[in-house]
């Protein structure tokens, strides 16, 4: 394919020698035309890209159920039975924690 293009291009250039003149923006038109032709030929010649990788969802995994909610015990402090405090020399009522 590439050799056919090269041979055809060489034959076209060698067959008709003409004098080159650039007037009224013909240089810009030639540059833009050459870029457009190069882009078309380049995109036609380039190999096809590889297919994108296939992505799959992961397999489902077993997860144990969340732990059941167990409310914390309700606790409070209440005055206890009187106790003799020998350090202070008096009867005191200590605070006792009561949980239900």
C-alpha positions in Angstrom: 0.0 0.0 0.0 2.8 2.4 1.0 4.9 1.6 -2.1 1.9 2.3 -4.4 1.4 5.7 -2.8 5.1 6.5 -3.1 5.3 5.4 -6.8 2.2 7.4 -7.7 3.5 10.5 -5.9 6.8 10.3 -7.6 5.2 9.8 -11.0 2.9 12.8 -10.5 5.8 15.0 -9.5 8.1 13.9 -12.3 5.5 14.0 -15.1 4.6 17.6 -15.1 7.4 20.1 -14.3 5.9 23.5 -13.8 7.1 26.8 -12.5 6.1 27.5 -8.9 4.6 30.8 -8.1 2.8 31.8 -4.8 0.3 34.6 -5.2 -2.8 35.6 -3.3 -2.5 33.2 -0.3 -1.6 30.1 -2.3 1.2 29.2 0.1 -1.3 29.1 3.0 -3.7 27.1 1.0 -1.0 24.6 0.1 0.2 24.3 3.7 -3.3 23.7 5.0 -4.1 21.3 2.1 -0.9 19.4 2.8 -1.7 19.2 6.5 -5.3 18.0 5.8 -4.1 15.4 3.3 -1.4 14.2 5.7 -3.9 13.8 8.5 -6.2 11.8 6.3 -3.5 9.5 4.9 -1.9 9.1 8.4 -5.2 8.1 10.0 -5.9 5.6 7.2 -2.5 4.0 7.5 -2.3 3.8 11.3 -3.1 0.4 12.9 -6.3 -0.1 14.9 -6.0 0.5 18.7 -6.4 -2.5 20.9 -9.8 -3.1 22.4 -10.4 -1.6 25.9 -10.1 -4.0 28.8 -13.3 -5.7 30.1 -14.2 -4.9 33.6 -16.5 -7.1 35.6 -18.2 -6.6 39.0 -16.5 -8.6 41.8 -18.2 -11.7 43.0 -20.5 -11.1 46.0 -18.8 -11.8 49.3 -20.4 -13.0 52.5 -20.5 -10.5 55.3 -21.8 -11.4 58.7 -24.8 -9.4 59.9 -24.0 -6.4 62.1 -24.1 -7.0 65.9 -27.5 -6.5 67.5 -27.9 -3.3 69.6 -27.8 -4.0 73.3 -28.6 -0.9 75.3 -26.1 -0.1 78.0 -27.4 -0.8 81.6 -28.8 2.2 83.2 -26.8 3.0 86.3 -27.1 5.6 89.0 -25.5 6.5 92.3 -27.5 6.4 95.6 -26.5 7.0 99.2 -25.4 3.8 100.9 -25.8 2.6 104.5 -23.9 4.7 107.1 -20.3 3.6 107.7 -17.9 4.7 110.5 -14.9 6.5 109.1 -12.1 6.1 111.7 -9.8 8.5 109.9 -12.3 11.4 110.1 -13.9 10.1 113.3 -17.5 10.3 112.0 -20.3 8.4 110.3 -20.4 8.8 106.5 -22.8 7.6 103.8 -20.8 6.5 100.8 -22.2 6.7 97.2 -23.1 3.3 95.8 -23.6 2.6 92.1 -26.9 0.8 91.4 -27.4 -0.8 87.9 -30.6 -2.3 86.7 
